[in-house]
Amino acid sequence: MPIRPATAADLAEIQAIYAHHVLHGTGTFEEVPPSVEEIAARFAATAAPDRRGGWLVATDATGVQGYVIYAQYRDRSAYRFCAEDGVYVRDDVRGQGLGKTLVAAAIEAATADGYTQMIAVIGDQANAGSIGLHASLGFRQVGLLRGVGFKFGRWLDVVLMQRTLAAADR
C-alpha cells in the first residue's frame, strides 16, 4: 500500500477517520471531533518552517485508509530532537497491520528529519493494538500515567512508550 505525505486534499478523509476514533475510542482523549478546518490548522502548524514533522497517509482506490503524524514532542526548544507520533486507521481496515506500516514510515521520516527519540503517548492502558504495534517496532514502555483522562464515564490511563531513532551525542 502506498504511503505518501498528506496533502490538503486528504484532510476531509483524515478528519473522518479521526472523528470515528474520537467518538468511539479511547486512543485519543478528545471528546468532540475537530472540524475539517481545525484539522487543516493542525496540518498547517505541523508543516510550518520552524517545525519538523509530517503527516503521512496510506491510500488505495477507496481513498485514505490511515494516517500517522509525527512532530516535536513538546514546544519547548530542548525537545527539538524528540518526536511524538500519532496513528489512526479507518475502522474497516483495523487489525491488518496498516498502523504498524504507518508508524514504521514515520520512524524513517523522523530519523531523516534529525529526531533522535520518538515518544508514543497512548490513551488507555487497555489499547493493546497500539501498545503492541509500537512494541513490535522497538518502543518500550517507560511510563504509565494513571487516571489522567476521563472519557465515556471512566478514568483512563496513558501509556508512555519510547524508541531511540539515532544515537544522541552524549
Secondary structure as GFF3:
##gff-version 3
##sequence-region A 1 170
A	DSSP	beta_strand	3	5	.	.	.	ID=ss1
A	DSSP	three_ten_helix	8	10	.	.	.	ID=ss2
A	DSSP	alpha_helix	11	24	.	.	.	ID=ss3
A	DSSP	alpha_helix	36	46	.	.	.	ID=ss4
A	DSSP	beta_strand	54	60	.	.	.	ID=ss5
A	DSSP	beta_strand	63	72	.	.	.	ID=ss6
A	DSSP	three_ten_helix	77	79	.	.	.	ID=ss7
A	DSSP	beta_strand	82	89	.	.	.	ID=ss8
A	DSSP	three_ten_helix	91	93	.	.	.	ID=ss9
A	DSSP	alpha_helix	98	112	.	.	.	ID=ss10
A	DSSP	beta_strand	117	123	.	.	.	ID=ss11
A	DSSP	alpha_helix	128	136	.	.	.	ID=ss12
A	DSSP	beta_strand	140	151	.	.	.	ID=ss13
A	DSSP	beta_strand	154	164	.	.	.	ID=ss14
###
